Amino acid sequence: MPMRVRPTEPDEKQKRDALEAILSSVSFADANRLKAFLTYIVEETLGGREAGIRAKTIASDVYGRRPEVGAEQEAIVRVDAGRLRRRLDVYYAEEGSAAPVRIHVLPGGYLPTFELRDVGPSEETSDAGAGGAYAVARIAGALVCAGGVGLAIGWAFFAPSSETLHAAVAPEGTAAIERVGTIRHSVNQVSSASLLARTFVEEASDLIFPSIDPARLNAAEILCARAIELAPEISDGHACLSLAQAFLAFLMPPGEPRRELLDRATREADLALRIDPAGAYSQMASAWALFAGGDRATALGRASIAVGLAPDQPLLRNFYGMMMVFDGHSAELLTADVPLTGNGPVAQQYHPFIIAAARLLTEEYQDTIDAVEAAVQIEGRTSALMSAIYIAALENTRNGKAAEQSARNLVQSWPASNIGAALPQYFTHDEDVLAIVAPLETVLGRLDRE
């Protein structure tokens, strides 16, 4: 029987259908920036303009940034490209697992590639999800590039070839061959599940911080729970779930629902610590649960340990910085009397949202304004708390008109928000609460008299 020959490259309609399926998916429902990013690079490629796809052109054409602005804008594009890759992994592992055409954005660039898949019954899939195979291949490639060469070389030298396997077990017949195949398949399933679980944790981390947004935290909670289902033996899944749950509890008003959620977060953090007592994420999850529960001194000590274990992890540094600001240590944070990575200025060690709050509380108002605007450029969004900090800084720089316009936006965007009631729960010291509330109420009072 002649071999069936199928195309190796999808046609343009298939590529557009693949794009449309992603854009209309649940996985990308809350990701407008990522959808715009993906649409742009696909349309440019289909239009024959792929040679012009660069970080600067994406920043200009997708985000409306000035093309002459350099490194800062390129950093935003790199961050979003990483988020896009992880979100695509999640999509293809779940609702897009049967997609006949897959779109990939390989590490190191922004050009999309299109994979035409045979999704017939002969294709093997693992319990980690039909989309897990490509996620494993791409993540494994990234690990090799990042320093996992020893692992790759070890497998290349010690994994037997199919010929070796057949020669070794031939005297025992086909039953032995089948047993070896079953063992190999089981190992592959475990590896695939673990790597896919870590992809879910990475995607959830982008949702957890910076986020004072219950909807994003709920989405992160779902991703972390899925990671635990896939690989319950990995501590980072439990730590991830604890961070999301403790953050949700931190934002809730006092009461039984808050206590119950915080108890769940604490149990997940304890489980993460039992699995990996020296794990940086386990330590930070425990610290954040303690902080949300009110034991802030112990929490800061444990958070400092977590950052010391993994100083190159932005999520850990930012949780530490957030706790420092909320507990009244803004001056220490800004003088870099904290565990940092590298030798750059403190403003580059933490997210601009954290720097903005710290600058306001040390009465550096213009720096506060600059930090908020930088944060909004990076994230493409803000929060009620950050808007209040921005208004307070504008008012203190005697920029009343801009403060009033920002206050109108705050009221329109978060009509049910009660910043004055929430801030005492976030900040340990009354003077830090007043530094935000007093100028905000002054501006809102002027609006009420209009």
C-alpha positions in Angstrom: 0.0 0.0 0.0 1.5 3.4 -0.9 2.3 5.7 1.9 -0.1 8.5 2.6 1.5 11.8 1.9 0.1 14.9 3.7 1.1 18.5 3.5 3.8 19.7 5.9 2.7 23.3 5.9 -0.8 24.6 6.6 -2.3 26.9 4.0 -3.3 30.5 4.8 -6.9 29.7 5.7 -5.8 27.1 8.2 -3.4 29.5 9.7 -6.1 32.2 10.1 -8.5 29.6 11.5 -5.9 28.6 14.0 -5.5 32.3 15.0 -9.2 32.9 15.3 -9.6 29.8 17.5 -7.0 31.1 19.9 -8.5 34.6 20.0 -12.0 33.3 20.8 -10.8 30.8 23.4 -11.4 30.9 27.1 -7.7 30.7 27.8 -7.2 34.1 26.1 -10.5 35.7 27.2 -8.8 38.1 29.7 -5.6 38.7 27.6 -6.3 41.5 25.2 -2.6 42.6 25.0 -1.5 39.1 24.2 -4.3 38.7 21.6 -3.2 41.9 20.0 0.5 40.8 20.1 -0.3 37.4 18.5 -2.6 38.9 15.9 0.0 41.4 14.8 2.9 38.9 14.4 0.6 36.5 12.5 -0.9 39.1 10.2 2.6 40.6 9.5 3.9 37.1 8.6 0.9 36.2 6.4 1.3 39.5 4.7 5.0 38.8 3.8 6.3 41.4 6.3 7.9 39.1 8.8 11.3 40.6 8.3 10.1 43.8 9.9 8.9 42.1 13.1 11.1 43.5 15.9 10.6 44.4 19.5 10.6 48.1 18.6 8.0 47.7 15.8 5.7 45.6 18.1 6.0 48.3 20.8 5.1 50.9 18.3 2.4 49.2 16.2 0.7 47.1 18.9 1.2 49.3 22.0 1.3 52.7 20.5 4.7 53.5 22.0 7.1 56.0 20.4 9.5 54.0 18.2 12.6 56.0 19.3 12.2 54.8 22.9 14.6 51.9 23.4 15.4 49.4 26.1 12.4 50.0 28.3 9.9 49.3 25.5 11.8 46.3 24.3 11.7 44.9 27.8 7.9 45.2 27.8 7.8 43.2 24.5 10.1 40.5 25.8 7.9 40.1 28.9 4.7 39.8 26.9 6.4 37.4 24.5 7.1 35.1 27.4 3.6 35.4 28.7 2.3 34.6 25.2 4.4 31.5 24.9 3.1 30.2 28.3 -0.5 31.1 27.5 -0.2 29.2 24.3 1.1 26.2 26.2 -1.9 26.3 28.5 -4.3 26.6 25.6 -2.9 23.7 23.6 -2.8 21.6 26.8 -6.5 22.1 27.4 -9.1 23.4 25.0 -6.8 23.5 22.0 -5.4 20.0 22.4 -7.2 18.7 19.3 -6.3 21.8 17.1 -5.2 20.6 13.6 -2.8 23.6 13.3 -0.8 25.1 16.2 0.9 28.5 16.3 4.2 28.7 18.2 6.4 31.6 19.1 9.8 30.0 19.8 12.2 31.5 22.4 14.6 34.0 21.2 12.4 35.8 18.7 8.9 37.0 17.8 8.2 35.2 14.5 5.3 32.8 14.6 5.6 29.2 13.3 2.8 27.0 12.2 2.6 23.3 12.9 0.3 21.1 10.9 -0.6 18.2 13.1 -2.0 14.7 12.4 -4.7 14.4 15.1 -6.0 11.1 13.9 -6.4 8.0 16.2 -2.8 6.9 15.6 -1.4 9.8 17.4 -0.3 9.0 20.9 -1.2 11.3 23.7 -0.3 11.2 27.4 -2.4 11.7 30.5 -0.9 15.2 30.8 -3.0 16.4 27.9 -2.7 16.2 24.2 -1.0 19.5 24.1 1.7 18.4 26.6 4.1 16.9 24.0 5.0 20.2 22.4 5.1 22.0 25.7 7.6 19.4 26.9 9.8 19.7 23.8 9.9 23.5 23.9 10.4 23.7 27.7 13.1 21.0 27.5 14.8 23.0 24.8 14.7 26.1 27.0 16.2 24.1 29.9 19.1 23.0 27.7 19.8 26.6 26.6 19.6 27.8 30.2 22.1 25.3 31.6 20.4 21.9 31.4 23.0 20.6 28.9 24.4 18.1 31.4 20.9 16.5 31.7 20.5 16.3 28.0 24.0 14.9 27.4 23.4 12.3 30.2 20.2 11.1 28.5 21.9 11.0 25.1 24.7 8.8 26.4 22.7 6.5 28.7 19.2 6.2 27.1 19.4 3.0 25.0 18.5 3.1 21.3 15.6 1.0 20.0 18.1 -1.4 18.4 19.9 -1.9 21.7 16.6 -2.6 23.5 15.6 -5.2 20.9 19.1 -6.9 21.1 19.1 -6.9 24.9 15.6 -8.5 25.3 15.4 -10.6 22.2 16.0 -13.9 24.1 13.0 -13.1 26.3 10.7 -12.5 23.4 8.2 -9.8 22.7 6.8 -9.8 26.2 10.0 -8.3 27.5 10.0 -5.7 24.7 6.4 -4.7 25.7 7.5 -4.4 29.4 10.3 -2.0 28.4 8.0 0.0 26.2 5.5 0.3 29.1 8.2 1.5 31.5 9.4 4.1 29.0 5.9 5.3 28.3 5.2 5.7 32.1 8.4 7.7 32.5 7.5 9.9 29.6 4.0 10.5 31.1 5.5 11.5 34.5 8.0 13.9 32.8 5.3 15.4 30.6 2.9 16.0 33.5 5.7 17.6 35.6 6.8 20.0 32.9 3.2 20.9 32.0 2.5 21.5 35.7 5.4 23.9 35.9 4.0 25.7 32.8 0.7 26.2 34.6 2.6 27.6 37.7 4.5 30.1 35.6 1.3 31.3 33.9 -0.4 31.6 37.2 2.5 33.6 38.6 1.9 36.3 36.0 -1.7 36.6 37.2 -0.8 36.6 40.9 1.5 39.6 40.8 1.0 42.5 40.3 -2.7 41.9 41.0 -5.2 43.5 43.4 -7.9 41.9 41.2 -9.9 39.0 42.5 -10.8 37.8 39.0 -7.1 37.4 38.0 -6.4 35.7 41.3 -9.3 33.3 40.8 -7.9 32.4 37.4 -4.5 31.9 39.0 -6.1 29.6 41.6 -7.5 27.4 38.9 -4.2 27.1 37.1 -2.4 26.2 40.3 -5.0 23.6 41.2 -4.5 22.1 37.7 -0.8 22.0 38.3 -1.4 20.1 41.5 -3.6 17.6 39.7 -0.9 16.9 37.1 2.0 16.7 39.6 1.0 16.7 43.3 4.6 15.9 44.2 5.9 19.3 43.0 6.0 21.8 45.9 5.7 24.9 43.6 2.1 23.9 42.7 1.1 24.0 46.3 3.0 27.2 46.9 1.4 28.8 43.9 -2.1 27.9 45.1 -1.3 29.2 48.6 0.0 32.5 47.2 -3.2 33.0 45.2 -5.5 32.0 48.0 -3.7 34.1 50.6 -3.8 37.1 48.3 -7.6 36.7 47.8 -8.0 36.4 51.6 -5.8 39.5 52.1 -8.2 41.5 49.9 -11.4 40.3 51.7 -13.1 42.1 54.6 -12.8 40.4 58.0 -15.2 37.5 58.5 -15.6 33.7 58.4 -15.1 33.4 54.6 -11.7 35.2 54.9 -10.6 33.0 57.7 -11.6 29.8 55.9 -9.7 30.9 52.7 -6.7 31.8 54.8 -6.8 28.4 56.5 -6.7 26.7 53.1 -3.8 28.9 52.0 -1.9 28.0 55.1 -2.5 24.3 54.6 -1.2 24.5 51.0 1.9 26.4 52.2 2.5 23.8 55.0 2.3 21.1 52.4 4.7 22.9 50.1 7.2 23.2 53.0 6.8 19.5 53.8 7.6 18.5 50.2 10.5 21.0 49.9 11.5 22.7 53.2 14.4 24.5 51.5 12.3 25.7 48.5 12.2 29.4 47.9 8.6 29.3 46.7 7.6 27.2 49.7 9.1 29.7 52.1 7.5 32.7 50.4 4.1 31.0 50.4 4.4 30.4 54.1 5.5 34.0 54.6 2.6 35.5 52.6 0.0 33.4 54.5 1.5 34.6 57.8 1.5 38.2 56.6 -2.1 38.0 55.4 -3.0 36.4 58.8 -1.4 39.3 60.7 1.9 37.8 61.9 3.9 40.3 59.9 7.2 40.2 61.8 7.6 36.5 61.3 6.4 36.8 57.7 9.1 39.3 56.8 11.8 37.2 58.3 10.7 34.2 56.3 10.2 36.2 53.1 13.8 37.4 53.5 14.9 33.8 53.6 13.0 33.0 50.5 14.6 35.9 48.5 18.0 34.8 49.8 17.4 31.3 48.4 16.4 32.6 45.0 17.4 36.3 44.5 16.9 36.1 40.8 13.2 35.3 41.0 11.1 38.5 40.4 7.9 37.1 41.9 9.6 36.4 45.2 11.4 39.8 45.3 8.1 41.6 44.6 6.2 39.8 47.3 9.0 40.7 49.7 8.9 44.3 48.5 5.1 44.5 48.9 5.3 43.2 52.5 8.0 45.7 53.2 5.9 48.6 52.0 2.7 47.5 53.7 4.6 47.0 57.0 6.1 50.5 57.0 9.6 49.8 55.7 9.5 51.9 52.5 12.7 53.8 53.4 14.7 50.6 54.0 13.4 49.2 50.7 14.5 52.3 48.8 18.0 52.4 50.3 18.5 48.8 49.1 19.0 47.5 52.7 17.3 44.3 51.5 18.3 41.1 49.7 18.7 42.1 46.0 20.1 40.5 42.9 22.8 42.1 40.8 24.1 45.6 41.2 21.4 47.7 39.6 19.5 50.5 41.3 16.7 49.5 43.7 14.1 50.8 41.2 15.1 48.1 38.8 14.9 45.3 41.5 11.2 45.7 42.1 8.0 46.2 40.1 7.2 49.9 39.6 3.9 49.4 41.5 6.0 48.7 44.6 8.4 51.5 44.0 5.5 53.9 43.5 3.9 53.1 46.8 7.3 53.3 48.6 8.1 56.7 46.9 4.8 58.1 48.0 5.3 57.0 51.6 8.7 58.7 51.6 7.2 61.9 50.2 9.0 61.6 46.8 6.0 62.6 44.8 7.3 63.2 41.3 9.1 59.8 41.5 5.8 58.3 42.5 4.1 59.7 39.5 6.9 58.4 37.2 6.8 54.9 38.8 3.0 54.6 38.4 3.2 55.7 34.7 6.0 53.2 34.1 3.9 50.4 35.7 0.9 51.2 33.6 3.1 51.1 30.5 4.4 47.6 31.4 1.1 46.1 32.6 -1.4 48.0 30.4 -3.7 48.4 33.4 -3.9 49.7 36.9 -5.8 49.1 40.1 -7.9 51.1 42.5 -5.1 51.2 45.0 -2.5 52.4 42.5 -4.9 55.0 41.2 -5.3 56.3 44.7 -1.6 56.5 45.1 -1.3 58.3 41.8 -4.0 60.8 42.8 -2.2 61.4 46.2 1.1 62.1 44.4 -0.5 64.5 41.9 -2.3 66.4 44.7 1.0 66.7 46.6 2.7 68.2 43.6 -0.1 70.8 43.3 -1.3 69.3 40.1 -5.0 69.6 41.1 -6.6 69.3 37.6 -4.8 66.1 36.8 -5.6 64.7 40.3 -9.3 65.5 39.7 -9.4 63.8 36.3 -7.7 60.7 37.8 -10.2 60.8 40.6 -13.1 60.8 38.1 -11.6 57.8 36.4 -11.2 56.1 39.7 -14.9 56.5 40.6 -16.0 55.5 37.1 -13.8 52.4 36.9 -14.3 51.2 40.5 -17.7 52.6 41.6 -18.0 50.1 44.5 -14.4 50.6 45.7 -14.0 51.9 49.2 -10.3 52.6 49.4 -10.5 54.3 52.8 -12.0 51.2 54.4 -9.6 48.8 52.7 -6.3 50.5 53.4 -6.1 49.9 57.1 -6.2 46.2 56.3 -3.3 46.5 53.9 -1.0 48.9 55.8 0.3 48.3 59.3 0.6 52.0 60.3 -2.0 54.7 60.4 0.3 57.3 59.0 0.8 55.3 55.8 -3.0 55.0 55.4 -3.4 58.8 55.9 -0.6 59.6 53.4 -3.0 58.1 50.7 -6.4 58.8 52.1 -6.0 62.4 53.1 -5.1 63.8 49.7 -7.6 61.5 48.0 -10.5 62.7 50.1 -9.4 66.3 49.4 -9.7 65.7 45.7 -13.0 63.8 46.0 -14.3 66.6 48.1 -13.6 69.1 45.3 -15.4 66.9 42.9 -18.5 66.7 45.2 -18.7 70.5 45.2 -18.8 70.8 41.4 
